[in-house]
Amino acid sequence: MIPGATPSSRFGNVRNEGRLCGDCNNRKRNFSPQSLVGKKFVQKFMKNAAIVPQDADIFDKKQVFENCSDRLIDPSFDEPSKHIRFDPASRQFEYLTSMGELMAERFFYRRKWLDKRLEELNDDMKNAVENVQQPEQIRDILIKIVGHSFFIKEFYKYWSKIKEQGSASENLAETEYDI
């Protein structure tokens, strides 16, 4: 998962809510949306702390994020599929918004690291769907452990659909042979 648009090194004490793997954290670095450069934000509970600049605004995630389109996608706030379409079969992306394009520039270009990660997540979800009674539990555990909820959910849907189609065609074949 990719956390919010306000790195604490530039905007003060604003907690990132998403989990990042090391590769994603390196790619995020100190990214700052141009529309937020020069602004100072703090969590509400910090407003009266002695170390907080008097001109700092209370961080209202909804207000900031709804008015900032030059930021990274935050899965704890945004619905990633509104900005990026991912095809699990080909592992290709289609960018639907400017935020989706920004994510591509920051995270998906020169994507050797991502291809490896996607291959691992694909294999994990394929094995779970094919071999586990309740694969959605494996899906949820993977999301909690490694993040990448967008990709894990897409692979889960893909392999579940493949399994369902396979079961349907097997049932059809059995019916035809019974005649």
C-alpha positions as YAML, in Angstrom:
chain: A
units: angstrom
residues:
- id: 1
  name: MET
  ca: [0.00, 0.00, 0.00]
- id: 2
  name: ILE
  ca: [1.12, 3.47, -0.69]
- id: 3
  name: PRO
  ca: [0.63, 6.05, 2.03]
- id: 4
  name: GLY
  ca: [-0.53, 9.61, 1.79]
- id: 5
  name: ALA
  ca: [0.66, 12.68, 0.05]
- id: 6
  name: THR
  ca: [2.26, 14.40, 3.02]
- id: 7
  name: PRO
  ca: [5.68, 13.10, 4.08]
- id: 8
  name: SER
  ca: [6.42, 14.08, 7.69]
- id: 9
  name: SER
  ca: [9.88, 15.33, 6.74]
- id: 10
  name: ARG
  ca: [8.24, 18.17, 4.79]
- id: 11
  name: PHE
  ca: [4.83, 18.65, 6.36]
- id: 12
  name: GLY
  ca: [5.32, 17.99, 10.06]
- id: 13
  name: ASN
  ca: [3.71, 15.33, 12.17]
- id: 14
  name: VAL
  ca: [1.14, 13.74, 9.85]
- id: 15
  name: ARG
  ca: [0.91, 9.98, 10.21]
- id: 16
  name: ASN
  ca: [1.05, 7.86, 7.07]
- id: 17
  name: GLU
  ca: [-1.65, 5.21, 7.29]
- id: 18
  name: GLY
  ca: [-0.56, 2.67, 4.69]
- id: 19
  name: ARG
  ca: [2.05, -0.05, 4.80]
- id: 20
  name: LEU
  ca: [4.96, 0.23, 2.40]
- id: 21
  name: CYS
  ca: [7.38, -2.42, 1.30]
- id: 22
  name: GLY
  ca: [11.02, -1.32, 1.12]
- id: 23
  name: ASP
  ca: [10.93, -0.94, -2.67]
- id: 24
  name: CYS
  ca: [7.85, 1.29, -2.55]
- id: 25
  name: ASN
  ca: [9.27, 3.34, 0.30]
- id: 26
  name: ASN
  ca: [12.43, 3.99, -1.72]
- id: 27
  name: ARG
  ca: [10.38, 5.09, -4.73]
- id: 28
  name: LYS
  ca: [8.10, 7.33, -2.66]
- id: 29
  name: ARG
  ca: [11.02, 9.10, -0.98]
- id: 30
  name: ASN
  ca: [10.02, 12.65, -0.05]
- id: 31
  name: PHE
  ca: [7.49, 13.11, -2.80]
- id: 32
  name: SER
  ca: [5.46, 16.27, -2.26]
- id: 33
  name: PRO
  ca: [2.54, 17.42, -4.39]
- id: 34
  name: GLN
  ca: [3.29, 20.87, -5.78]
- id: 35
  name: SER
  ca: [-0.11, 22.08, -4.58]
- id: 36
  name: LEU
  ca: [0.96, 21.38, -0.96]
- id: 37
  name: VAL
  ca: [4.52, 22.71, -1.04]
- id: 38
  name: GLY
  ca: [4.98, 25.37, 1.63]
- id: 39
  name: LYS
  ca: [1.96, 24.29, 3.66]
- id: 40
  name: LYS
  ca: [2.31, 22.95, 7.19]
- id: 41
  name: PHE
  ca: [-0.02, 20.34, 8.64]
- id: 42
  name: VAL
  ca: [-0.31, 18.74, 12.07]
- id: 43
  name: GLN
  ca: [-2.65, 16.18, 13.58]
- id: 44
  name: LYS
  ca: [-5.40, 17.74, 15.69]
- id: 45
  name: PHE
  ca: [-3.96, 16.39, 18.94]
- id: 46
  name: MET
  ca: [-0.62, 18.14, 18.20]
- id: 47
  name: LYS
  ca: [-2.03, 21.64, 17.52]
- id: 48
  name: ASN
  ca: [-1.19, 23.07, 20.96]
- id: 49
  name: ALA
  ca: [2.22, 21.41, 21.31]
- id: 50
  name: ALA
  ca: [5.10, 23.83, 21.89]
- id: 51
  name: ILE
  ca: [7.06, 22.54, 18.88]
- id: 52
  name: VAL
  ca: [4.24, 23.15, 16.36]
- id: 53
  name: PRO
  ca: [4.52, 26.32, 14.26]
- id: 54
  name: GLN
  ca: [1.62, 28.72, 14.86]
- id: 55
  name: ASP
  ca: [0.84, 28.88, 11.14]
- id: 56
  name: ALA
  ca: [0.32, 25.11, 10.85]
- id: 57
  name: ASP
  ca: [-3.09, 23.90, 9.72]
- id: 58
  name: ILE
  ca: [-4.93, 20.98, 11.27]
- id: 59
  name: PHE
  ca: [-4.58, 18.03, 8.91]
- id: 60
  name: ASP
  ca: [-8.01, 17.05, 7.64]
- id: 61
  name: LYS
  ca: [-7.22, 14.18, 5.31]
- id: 62
  name: LYS
  ca: [-10.55, 14.32, 3.48]
- id: 63
  name: GLN
  ca: [-10.32, 18.06, 2.83]
- id: 64
  name: VAL
  ca: [-6.66, 17.95, 1.78]
- id: 65
  name: PHE
  ca: [-6.98, 14.88, -0.43]
- id: 66
  name: GLU
  ca: [-10.16, 15.98, -2.17]
- id: 67
  name: ASN
  ca: [-8.49, 19.27, -3.12]
- id: 68
  name: CYS
  ca: [-5.14, 17.83, -4.18]
- id: 69
  name: SER
  ca: [-5.05, 16.02, -7.52]
- id: 70
  name: ASP
  ca: [-1.26, 16.08, -7.93]
- id: 71
  name: ARG
  ca: [-0.67, 13.55, -5.16]
- id: 72
  name: LEU
  ca: [-0.03, 9.83, -4.97]
- id: 73
  name: ILE
  ca: [-2.90, 7.39, -4.61]
- id: 74
  name: ASP
  ca: [-3.57, 6.47, -0.99]
- id: 75
  name: PRO
  ca: [-5.46, 3.15, -0.72]
- id: 76
  name: SER
  ca: [-6.67, 4.07, 2.77]
- id: 77
  name: PHE
  ca: [-8.55, 6.99, 1.17]
- id: 78
  name: ASP
  ca: [-8.78, 6.42, -2.59]
- id: 79
  name: GLU
  ca: [-10.18, 3.56, -4.60]
- id: 80
  name: PRO
  ca: [-7.09, 2.65, -6.69]
- id: 81
  name: SER
  ca: [-9.21, 1.07, -9.45]
- id: 82
  name: LYS
  ca: [-10.62, 4.52, -10.25]
- id: 83
  name: HIS
  ca: [-7.11, 5.66, -11.16]
- id: 84
  name: ILE
  ca: [-5.37, 2.52, -12.43]
- id: 85
  name: ARG
  ca: [-6.66, -0.54, -14.22]
- id: 86
  name: PHE
  ca: [-4.56, -3.67, -13.77]
- id: 87
  name: ASP
  ca: [-4.89, -6.79, -15.91]
- id: 88
  name: PRO
  ca: [-3.65, -9.75, -13.84]
- id: 89
  name: ALA
  ca: [-3.30, -12.01, -16.89]
- id: 90
  name: SER
  ca: [-0.90, -9.72, -18.76]
- id: 91
  name: ARG
  ca: [0.28, -7.75, -15.71]
- id: 92
  name: GLN
  ca: [-0.22, -4.55, -17.68]
- id: 93
  name: PHE
  ca: [-1.54, -1.23, -16.39]
- id: 94
  name: GLU
  ca: [-3.86, 1.35, -17.83]
- id: 95
  name: TYR
  ca: [-3.81, 4.77, -16.19]
- id: 96
  name: LEU
  ca: [-7.23, 6.35, -15.90]
- id: 97
  name: THR
  ca: [-6.38, 9.66, -14.18]
- id: 98
  name: SER
  ca: [-3.49, 12.03, -13.66]
- id: 99
  name: MET
  ca: [-2.97, 10.47, -10.22]
- id: 100
  name: GLY
  ca: [-2.72, 7.07, -11.91]
- id: 101
  name: GLU
  ca: [-0.09, 8.45, -14.27]
- id: 102
  name: LEU
  ca: [1.84, 9.95, -11.36]
- id: 103
  name: MET
  ca: [1.83, 6.56, -9.64]
- id: 104
  name: ALA
  ca: [3.16, 5.01, -12.84]
- id: 105
  name: GLU
  ca: [6.00, 7.50, -13.07]
- id: 106
  name: ARG
  ca: [6.94, 7.01, -9.43]
- id: 107
  name: PHE
  ca: [6.41, 3.27, -8.99]
- id: 108
  name: PHE
  ca: [5.83, 1.33, -12.21]
- id: 109
  name: TYR
  ca: [8.41, 2.51, -14.75]
- id: 110
  name: ARG
  ca: [11.65, 0.55, -14.77]
- id: 111
  name: ARG
  ca: [9.61, -2.11, -13.06]
- id: 112
  name: LYS
  ca: [11.88, -5.11, -12.76]
- id: 113
  name: TRP
  ca: [11.33, -5.01, -8.98]
- id: 114
  name: LEU
  ca: [7.56, -4.84, -9.47]
- id: 115
  name: ASP
  ca: [7.47, -7.72, -11.95]
- id: 116
  name: LYS
  ca: [9.16, -9.94, -9.37]
- id: 117
  name: ARG
  ca: [6.75, -8.84, -6.65]
- id: 118
  name: LEU
  ca: [3.72, -9.34, -8.91]
- id: 119
  name: GLU
  ca: [4.91, -12.82, -9.85]
- id: 120
  name: GLU
  ca: [5.15, -13.75, -6.15]
- id: 121
  name: LEU
  ca: [1.70, -12.33, -5.34]
- id: 122
  name: ASN
  ca: [0.18, -14.03, -8.39]
- id: 123
  name: ASP
  ca: [1.65, -17.40, -7.37]
- id: 124
  name: ASP
  ca: [0.47, -16.97, -3.77]
- id: 125
  name: MET
  ca: [-3.11, -16.16, -4.80]
- id: 126
  name: LYS
  ca: [-3.21, -18.89, -7.46]
- id: 127
  name: ASN
  ca: [-2.11, -21.47, -4.88]
- id: 128
  name: ALA
  ca: [-4.59, -20.18, -2.31]
- id: 129
  name: VAL
  ca: [-7.54, -20.24, -4.72]
- id: 130
  name: GLU
  ca: [-6.64, -23.69, -6.07]
- id: 131
  name: ASN
  ca: [-5.69, -25.39, -2.80]
- id: 132
  name: VAL
  ca: [-7.33, -23.72, 0.21]
- id: 133
  name: GLN
  ca: [-10.93, -24.11, 1.42]
- id: 134
  name: GLN
  ca: [-11.32, -20.39, 2.16]
- id: 135
  name: PRO
  ca: [-8.80, -18.53, -0.02]
- id: 136
  name: GLU
  ca: [-10.22, -15.15, 1.00]
- id: 137
  name: GLN
  ca: [-8.65, -15.70, 4.43]
- id: 138
  name: ILE
  ca: [-5.23, -16.14, 2.79]
- id: 139
  name: ARG
  ca: [-5.93, -13.03, 0.71]
- id: 140
  name: ASP
  ca: [-6.71, -10.99, 3.83]
- id: 141
  name: ILE
  ca: [-3.66, -12.28, 5.71]
- id: 142
  name: LEU
  ca: [-1.38, -11.46, 2.76]
- id: 143
  name: ILE
  ca: [-2.77, -7.93, 2.62]
- id: 144
  name: LYS
  ca: [-2.10, -7.43, 6.34]
- id: 145
  name: ILE
  ca: [1.43, -8.82, 6.09]
- id: 146
  name: VAL
  ca: [2.75, -7.43, 2.81]
- id: 147
  name: GLY
  ca: [0.31, -4.69, 1.83]
- id: 148
  name: HIS
  ca: [-0.22, -4.46, -1.95]
- id: 149
  name: SER
  ca: [-3.97, -4.83, -1.40]
- id: 150
  name: PHE
  ca: [-4.78, -3.55, -4.90]
- id: 151
  name: PHE
  ca: [-2.74, -6.26, -6.62]
- id: 152
  name: ILE
  ca: [-3.67, -9.07, -4.23]
- id: 153
  name: LYS
  ca: [-7.39, -8.35, -4.68]
- id: 154
  name: GLU
  ca: [-7.02, -8.28, -8.47]
- id: 155
  name: PHE
  ca: [-5.12, -11.60, -8.52]
- id: 156
  name: TYR
  ca: [-7.70, -13.09, -6.15]
- id: 157
  name: LYS
  ca: [-10.59, -12.05, -8.43]
- id: 158
  name: TYR
  ca: [-8.71, -13.32, -11.50]
- id: 159
  name: TRP
  ca: [-7.88, -16.78, -10.09]
- id: 160
  name: SER
  ca: [-11.32, -17.17, -8.54]
- id: 161
  name: LYS
  ca: [-12.89, -16.46, -11.92]
- id: 162
  name: ILE
  ca: [-10.55, -18.94, -13.64]
- id: 163
  name: LYS
  ca: [-11.41, -21.61, -11.06]
- id: 164
  name: GLU
  ca: [-15.13, -20.91, -11.43]
- id: 165
  name: GLN
  ca: [-14.92, -21.10, -15.22]
- id: 166
  name: GLY
  ca: [-12.95, -24.34, -14.94]
- id: 167
  name: SER
  ca: [-15.57, -25.85, -12.65]
- id: 168
  name: ALA
  ca: [-18.35, -24.74, -14.97]
- id: 169
  name: SER
  ca: [-16.67, -26.27, -18.03]
- id: 170
  name: GLU
  ca: [-15.89, -29.50, -16.12]
- id: 171
  name: ASN
  ca: [-19.55, -29.78, -15.09]
- id: 172
  name: LEU
  ca: [-20.63, -29.15, -18.67]
- id: 173
  name: ALA
  ca: [-18.21, -31.80, -19.94]
- id: 174
  name: GLU
  ca: [-19.51, -34.34, -17.37]
- id: 175
  name: THR
  ca: [-23.10, -33.61, -18.41]
- id: 176
  name: GLU
  ca: [-22.27, -34.12, -22.08]
- id: 177
  name: TYR
  ca: [-20.58, -37.45, -21.38]
- id: 178
  name: ASP
  ca: [-23.55, -38.72, -19.37]
- id: 179
  name: ILE
  ca: [-25.83, -38.62, -22.42]
...
